[in-house]
Amino acid sequence: MSSEAAAAERGVSLGPVERYLSLWVAFCIVVGIALGRLVPAPFQLLGGATIAEVNIPVALLVWLMIVPMLLKIDFAALHEVREHWRGIAVTLFINWAVKPFSMALLGWILIGQLFAPLLPESDIQSYIAGLILLAAAPCTAMVFVWSNLVSGEPHFTLSQVALNDSIMVFAFAPLVGLLLGLSAIVVPCQTLLLAVVLYIVVPVFVAQLWRRQLLAGGERRLAAMLHRLGPLSLAALLATLILLFGFQGEQILAQPLVILLLAVPILIQVYLNAGLAYWLNRRLGVAYRVAGPSALIGASNFFELAVATAIALFGLNSGAALATVVGVLIEVPVMLSVVRIVNASKGWYEAGPAVTRRVEAAKRP
């Protein structure tokens, strides 16, 4: 068992930032909006710091967020897919066959049709694009936190994240290109490929090289580095929120109804995907410790990648960037509510006929 898996098995205690992450997120949102209004010049300067349509401050913060998390991923754990193949299959089905397409459909129905009279017409397609970007990448950075909160099976979580990241390297750009094309959005393919390389391929490569170098000194060295980098990753997340809401503060204050309407498909998406994954796992007799993180991985989004890609593709002040920022706004409290539902429903889950049969079969000599 890897050091991080062993830590998860023991039940890692959450620090004050992780435990009260929703409050920290809310605080940084307020700070970002306030600073964006009171001292707009620094945010305008940072917003203009781009190379090839990529915002450099955001890119650096995204790297600080995701590289420490990617260090936890042991791609050698992919062989453990066989042990939890039912849970893996459910999560892959939700992540790649349900979530992106259902979000595109929800975006078209709700944002493009039902809510369209209440939204600025020129931004509607951009809002839909942001929602698609949000749903097209399964969560990486926060998965280990969610899994720990539901006492998830650590090997399943590691192997699932490793597999999702492997798929994302190849599937994210074509999937986004397809769905944005269906939504009548002109996709600058070179910028999309640059975003994939910058925010997926290179961080995965760097993290795995670094992981190998650390493991050369023993697993204790890797564990010590992960412990030191944990606060840095969270600090980068909170700093990114301040920066993004500083950029978007005027729009948020000027368009509270837009924020509320954009939150609707995201909320439906989270509960739909979590519920479907949880139910499918129960029907297949998957162990509760696998079904919990499976539901959470199926429901949550890699919002760091979504935000960075939206900014790279459409700009800091675009409707797409605003839609992904709304995803950040509600991600943590909504996912915590899913955690509570999963924990509260353990008895119901384990009473399922398929789950009971598999438990009894496992007890037989």
Buried (B, 14 or more C-beta within 10 A) or exposed (E): EBBBBEBBBEEBEEEEBBEEBBEBBBBBBEBBBBBBEEEBEEBEEBBEEBEEBBBEBBBBBBBBBBBBBBBBBBBEBBEBBEBBEBBBBBBBBBBBEBBBBBBBEBBBEBBBEEBEEEBEEEBBBBBBBBBBBBBBBBBBBBBBBBBBBBBBBBBBBBBBBBBBBBBBBEBBBEBBBBBBEBBEBEBEEEBBBBBBBBBBBEBBEBBBEBBEEBBEEEBEBBBBBBEEBBEEBBBBBBBBBBBBBBBBBBBBEEBEEBBEBBBBBBEBBBBBBBBBBBBBBBBBBBBBBBBBBBBBBBBBBBBBBBBBBBBBBBBBEBBBBBBBBBBBBBBBEBBBBBBEBBEEBBEEBBEBEBBEEBEEEEEEE
